[in-house]
């Protein structure tokens, strides 16, 4: 664990400086720095010499169950560098058919006392054509999830067309495709989780997948990413709709519009999705409710509030097959990847 320890130590030293600067600028600075470290071979300082801990999910063989959540690399410009950190899989996006700037700045806020972030980025990205070009240039050979969404200017009544465009564009290059219908930062997007809306969307995308499967000669798994701000009846209905339309996984959860656990903190009332420690318990509850209802019929990818190894174990024990990290990386650095991998490997051996 020598390299992982060095990475953790370096991150602890650097974090006060990083946290003193604008969150969105530091996000880009950190990704660019990671890319430079990868290009010169220095990224090995953040690698952990852990054995693989393979798991088969969605018909795919993951070398370990710890993945990167969508949102950190929206345009797929740093796939190789991120893939070198020891993840079992990488998910990039969310990408929309057309390039869009996202919401006005500032739109990303840290809440350090709560180990949380609030973002209202709004699917800022360079568009699916550039996204696909970036994916094609990557040399990463692991499992790559490509996350697609609706453009901000597309009326919700025409959302299906955007998802069809995205699915057609990314299908040939994806290990799996995630349909993002749960970001709180694109107007009306979460309406697609409604009963009639979801049934229509998933039915049409399953039919589109069948056509693409015939064209490309392979079946790419489809996952849906859902919100934490759903009641038990809504969760059960969504699970049943996913099964009815032959989807392959559910990702639980996206960020929350609730502000439990951050009351009174600076930035706590900023509009946007809350992630990090305050989301942990609710995200785990959603995973547990899905697992109790599905009884293994559909795999669950858990994301939300994983800031240490025990949080990762909690998600697997609640019924998840895989986990994803994002905000935990901001507060803990890349060493969190190895810590989660090690804990989950011990859990599977027990």
C-alpha positions as CSV (number, residue, x, y, z in Angstrom):
1,X,0.0,0.0,0.0
2,X,3.1,2.3,-0.2
3,X,1.9,4.1,-3.3
4,X,-1.6,4.5,-1.9
5,X,-0.2,5.9,1.3
6,X,1.9,8.4,-0.6
7,X,-1.1,9.6,-2.6
8,X,-3.2,10.0,0.6
9,X,-0.4,12.0,2.3
10,X,0.0,14.3,-0.7
11,X,-3.7,14.9,-0.9
12,X,-4.0,15.7,2.8
13,X,-1.3,18.3,2.3
14,X,-2.8,19.8,-0.9
15,X,-6.5,19.9,0.2
16,X,-6.4,23.1,2.3
17,X,-5.0,25.0,-0.7
18,X,-7.4,23.4,-3.1
19,X,-10.4,24.1,-0.8
20,X,-9.3,27.8,-0.6
21,X,-10.1,28.3,-4.3
22,X,-13.2,28.3,-6.5
23,X,-14.6,24.7,-6.6
24,X,-15.3,24.6,-10.3
25,X,-11.9,26.0,-11.3
26,X,-10.2,23.6,-8.9
27,X,-12.2,20.7,-10.4
28,X,-10.8,21.4,-13.8
29,X,-7.3,22.1,-12.4
30,X,-7.3,18.8,-10.6
31,X,-8.4,16.8,-13.7
32,X,-5.8,18.5,-15.8
33,X,-3.1,17.8,-13.1
34,X,-4.2,14.2,-13.0
35,X,-3.9,14.0,-16.8
36,X,-0.4,15.5,-16.7
37,X,0.6,12.9,-14.0
38,X,-0.7,10.2,-16.2
39,X,1.1,11.5,-19.2
40,X,4.5,11.4,-17.5
41,X,3.9,8.2,-15.6
42,X,3.6,9.8,-12.1
43,X,0.1,8.5,-11.5
44,X,1.6,5.3,-10.1
45,X,1.9,7.2,-6.8
46,X,-1.9,7.0,-6.5
47,X,-2.2,3.3,-7.5
48,X,-2.8,0.7,-5.0
49,X,-1.2,-2.8,-5.4
50,X,-4.4,-4.7,-4.8
51,X,-5.4,-7.9,-6.4
52,X,-8.5,-7.9,-8.6
53,X,-11.8,-8.7,-7.0
54,X,-13.9,-9.6,-10.0
55,X,-17.7,-9.5,-10.0
56,X,-20.1,-10.2,-12.9
57,X,-22.9,-7.6,-13.3
58,X,-25.2,-6.8,-16.3
59,X,-23.4,-9.7,-18.1
60,X,-20.1,-7.8,-17.8
61,X,-17.0,-8.8,-15.9
62,X,-15.9,-6.0,-13.6
63,X,-12.3,-6.4,-12.2
64,X,-13.5,-4.9,-8.9
65,X,-16.8,-3.4,-7.8
66,X,-15.6,0.2,-7.2
67,X,-16.4,2.6,-10.0
68,X,-16.4,6.3,-10.8
69,X,-19.7,8.1,-11.0
70,X,-20.8,10.2,-13.9
71,X,-20.4,13.9,-13.6
72,X,-16.7,14.2,-12.7
73,X,-15.6,13.8,-16.4
74,X,-18.6,15.2,-18.3
75,X,-16.9,15.2,-21.7
76,X,-14.8,12.0,-21.4
77,X,-11.6,13.9,-21.8
78,X,-9.7,12.2,-18.9
79,X,-10.8,8.6,-19.3
80,X,-7.3,7.1,-19.4
81,X,-6.0,9.0,-16.4
82,X,-9.0,8.2,-14.3
83,X,-8.9,4.6,-15.4
84,X,-5.3,4.3,-14.1
85,X,-6.4,5.1,-10.5
86,X,-7.7,1.5,-9.8
87,X,-11.4,1.8,-10.5
88,X,-13.2,-1.3,-11.6
89,X,-15.2,0.8,-14.1
90,X,-15.5,4.4,-15.2
91,X,-18.7,6.3,-16.1
92,X,-18.5,9.6,-18.0
93,X,-21.0,12.2,-19.0
94,X,-23.8,13.3,-18.7
95,X,-23.7,14.2,-22.4
96,X,-26.5,15.9,-24.4
97,X,-27.1,15.9,-28.1
98,X,-26.0,19.5,-28.5
99,X,-23.3,21.4,-26.7
100,X,-24.6,23.6,-23.9
101,X,-22.9,25.8,-21.3
102,X,-25.0,24.7,-18.3
103,X,-26.4,27.0,-15.7
104,X,-24.9,30.4,-14.8
105,X,-21.9,30.5,-12.4
106,X,-21.3,30.1,-9.6
107,X,-22.9,26.7,-9.6
108,X,-20.7,24.5,-7.5
109,X,-20.4,24.9,-3.7
110,X,-18.5,23.1,-0.9
111,X,-20.0,22.5,2.5
112,X,-16.8,21.2,4.3
113,X,-18.4,20.8,7.8
114,X,-20.9,18.4,6.3
115,X,-18.5,16.8,3.8
116,X,-20.9,17.8,1.1
117,X,-21.3,19.5,-2.2
118,X,-24.1,21.4,-3.8
119,X,-24.1,21.6,-7.6
120,X,-26.4,23.1,-10.2
121,X,-24.1,22.6,-13.2
122,X,-26.9,21.7,-15.5
123,X,-25.3,19.2,-17.9
124,X,-22.6,21.5,-19.1
125,X,-20.9,19.6,-21.9
126,X,-19.4,19.9,-25.4
127,X,-22.1,17.8,-27.1
128,X,-22.3,14.2,-28.1
129,X,-20.2,14.5,-31.3
130,X,-17.2,15.8,-29.3
131,X,-17.9,13.3,-26.5
132,X,-17.8,10.3,-28.9
133,X,-14.6,11.6,-30.4
134,X,-13.0,11.8,-26.9
135,X,-14.2,8.3,-26.1
136,X,-12.7,7.0,-29.4
137,X,-9.3,8.5,-28.6
138,X,-9.2,6.9,-25.2
139,X,-7.0,3.8,-24.8
140,X,-8.8,2.6,-21.7
141,X,-9.7,-1.1,-22.0
142,X,-11.9,-1.4,-18.9
143,X,-15.7,-1.2,-18.6
144,X,-16.8,2.2,-19.7
145,X,-20.3,3.6,-18.9
146,X,-21.6,6.4,-21.0
147,X,-24.3,8.6,-19.4
148,X,-26.8,10.4,-21.7
149,X,-29.3,13.1,-20.9
150,X,-31.7,15.7,-22.4
151,X,-30.7,19.1,-23.6
152,X,-31.9,22.0,-21.5
153,X,-33.7,23.6,-24.4
154,X,-35.6,20.4,-25.4
155,X,-39.2,20.4,-24.1
156,X,-39.9,17.5,-21.8
157,X,-42.5,16.3,-24.3
158,X,-39.7,15.8,-26.8
159,X,-37.2,14.3,-24.4
160,X,-37.3,10.9,-26.0
161,X,-35.8,12.2,-29.2
162,X,-32.8,13.5,-27.3
163,X,-32.3,10.1,-25.6
164,X,-32.6,8.3,-28.9
165,X,-29.9,10.6,-30.4
166,X,-27.6,10.0,-27.5
167,X,-28.2,6.3,-27.4
168,X,-27.5,5.9,-31.2
169,X,-24.3,8.0,-30.9
170,X,-22.7,6.3,-27.9
171,X,-23.9,2.7,-28.3
172,X,-21.0,1.4,-30.4
173,X,-18.4,2.6,-27.8
174,X,-20.2,1.8,-24.5
175,X,-19.7,-1.0,-22.0
176,X,-23.1,0.1,-20.8
177,X,-25.3,3.2,-21.2
178,X,-26.9,5.1,-18.4
179,X,-30.1,7.0,-19.0
180,X,-30.1,10.0,-16.6
181,X,-33.6,11.1,-15.8
182,X,-32.9,12.3,-12.2
183,X,-30.7,15.4,-12.2
184,X,-32.4,18.2,-10.3
185,X,-30.6,20.8,-12.4
186,X,-32.4,20.4,-15.8
187,X,-35.9,21.8,-15.7
188,X,-38.7,19.1,-15.5
189,X,-36.2,16.3,-16.1
190,X,-37.4,14.4,-13.0
191,X,-40.9,14.3,-14.5
192,X,-39.6,11.4,-16.6
193,X,-39.7,9.3,-13.4
194,X,-43.5,9.6,-13.5
195,X,-45.5,6.4,-14.2
196,X,-46.7,7.1,-17.8
197,X,-43.6,9.1,-18.8
198,X,-41.2,6.4,-17.6
199,X,-43.1,3.6,-19.2
200,X,-43.2,5.4,-22.6
201,X,-39.5,6.4,-22.4
202,X,-38.2,2.9,-21.4
203,X,-40.4,1.1,-23.9
204,X,-39.1,3.3,-26.7
205,X,-35.5,3.0,-25.7
206,X,-35.7,-0.7,-25.3
207,X,-37.1,-0.9,-28.9
208,X,-34.2,1.4,-30.0
209,X,-31.7,-0.9,-28.3
210,X,-33.1,-3.9,-30.2
211,X,-32.5,-2.1,-33.5
212,X,-29.0,-1.1,-32.5
213,X,-28.3,-4.6,-31.3
214,X,-29.1,-5.9,-34.8
215,X,-27.0,-3.2,-36.4
216,X,-23.9,-3.6,-34.3
217,X,-24.1,-7.3,-33.4
218,X,-23.9,-6.8,-29.7
219,X,-26.3,-6.1,-26.8
220,X,-25.2,-3.1,-24.7
221,X,-26.7,-3.1,-21.2
222,X,-28.9,-0.1,-20.3
223,X,-29.2,1.4,-16.8
224,X,-31.4,4.1,-15.3
225,X,-30.2,6.6,-12.7
226,X,-32.9,7.6,-10.2
227,X,-33.3,10.3,-7.6
228,X,-33.2,9.8,-3.9
229,X,-36.3,12.0,-3.5
230,X,-38.8,9.3,-4.2
231,X,-41.2,7.5,-1.8
232,X,-41.4,3.8,-1.4
233,X,-44.3,3.4,-3.8
234,X,-42.5,5.3,-6.5
235,X,-39.3,3.2,-6.0
236,X,-41.3,0.0,-6.4
237,X,-43.1,1.3,-9.5
238,X,-39.8,2.3,-11.1
239,X,-38.3,-1.1,-10.3
240,X,-41.2,-2.9,-11.9
241,X,-41.1,-0.7,-15.0
242,X,-37.4,-1.4,-15.4
243,X,-38.1,-5.2,-15.2
244,X,-41.0,-4.9,-17.6
245,X,-38.9,-3.3,-20.3
246,X,-35.8,-5.5,-19.9
247,X,-33.4,-2.9,-18.5
248,X,-30.2,-4.2,-17.0
249,X,-29.5,-2.1,-13.9
250,X,-30.6,0.7,-11.7
251,X,-28.2,3.3,-10.3
252,X,-29.3,4.7,-6.9
253,X,-29.0,7.6,-6.4
254,X,-28.5,11.0,-8.0
255,X,-28.1,14.1,-5.8
256,X,-30.9,15.3,-3.5
257,X,-32.9,18.5,-3.3
258,X,-33.5,17.9,0.4
259,X,-31.3,19.8,2.9
260,X,-31.3,17.4,5.8
261,X,-28.0,17.6,7.7
262,X,-26.8,20.9,6.3
263,X,-29.2,23.4,7.9
264,X,-27.5,26.7,8.9
265,X,-24.3,26.0,7.0
266,X,-22.8,28.4,4.5
267,X,-24.3,27.7,1.0
268,X,-26.8,25.2,2.4
269,X,-29.7,27.0,0.7
270,X,-28.1,27.2,-2.7
271,X,-30.4,25.7,-5.4
272,X,-29.1,22.4,-6.8
273,X,-28.4,18.8,-5.9
274,X,-26.8,18.0,-2.6
275,X,-24.2,15.1,-2.5
276,X,-21.8,13.7,0.1
277,X,-22.2,12.7,3.7
278,X,-25.7,14.1,4.2
279,X,-27.0,11.9,1.3
280,X,-25.5,8.6,2.6
281,X,-28.4,7.4,4.7
282,X,-31.1,8.2,2.2
283,X,-29.2,6.7,-0.7
284,X,-28.7,3.5,1.3
285,X,-32.4,3.4,2.1
286,X,-33.3,3.6,-1.6
287,X,-30.8,0.8,-2.3
288,X,-32.3,-1.3,0.4
289,X,-35.9,-0.7,-0.8
290,X,-34.9,-1.6,-4.3
291,X,-33.1,-4.7,-3.2
292,X,-36.0,-5.9,-1.0
293,X,-38.5,-5.6,-3.9
294,X,-36.3,-6.8,-6.7
295,X,-34.9,-9.9,-4.8
296,X,-31.9,-10.1,-7.2
297,X,-33.9,-9.7,-10.4
298,X,-32.0,-6.5,-11.3
299,X,-28.6,-5.4,-10.1
300,X,-28.2,-2.1,-8.2
301,X,-25.3,0.3,-8.6
302,X,-25.1,2.3,-5.4
303,X,-23.8,5.9,-5.3
304,X,-24.3,8.6,-2.7
305,X,-22.4,9.6,0.4
306,X,-19.6,7.1,0.2
307,X,-16.7,8.8,2.1
308,X,-15.0,5.9,3.6
309,X,-14.6,2.1,3.3
310,X,-17.4,1.4,5.8
311,X,-19.8,3.4,3.7
312,X,-19.0,1.2,0.7
313,X,-19.6,-1.9,2.8
314,X,-22.9,-0.5,3.9
315,X,-24.1,-0.1,0.3
316,X,-23.2,-3.6,-0.6
317,X,-24.8,-5.0,2.5
318,X,-28.0,-3.0,1.6
319,X,-28.1,-5.0,-1.7
320,X,-25.9,-3.2,-4.2
321,X,-23.7,-5.2,-6.6
322,X,-21.4,-2.2,-7.5
323,X,-20.6,1.2,-6.0
324,X,-19.6,4.5,-7.5
325,X,-17.6,7.4,-6.0
326,X,-17.6,11.1,-6.6
327,X,-17.9,13.5,-3.7
328,X,-15.9,11.2,-1.5
329,X,-13.0,11.7,-3.9
330,X,-13.2,15.5,-3.3
331,X,-12.9,15.0,0.4
332,X,-10.7,12.0,0.6
333,X,-8.7,11.9,-2.6
334,X,-7.8,8.9,-4.8
335,X,-6.7,6.8,-1.8
336,X,-10.5,6.2,-1.2
337,X,-10.6,3.9,-4.2
338,X,-8.1,1.5,-2.7
339,X,-9.7,1.7,0.7
340,X,-13.1,0.8,-0.7
341,X,-11.7,-2.0,-2.9
342,X,-9.9,-3.6,0.1
343,X,-12.9,-3.4,2.4
344,X,-15.2,-4.9,-0.3
345,X,-12.7,-7.7,-1.0
346,X,-12.6,-8.6,2.7
347,X,-16.4,-8.5,2.8
348,X,-16.7,-10.9,-0.1
349,X,-14.1,-13.3,1.4
350,X,-15.9,-13.4,4.8
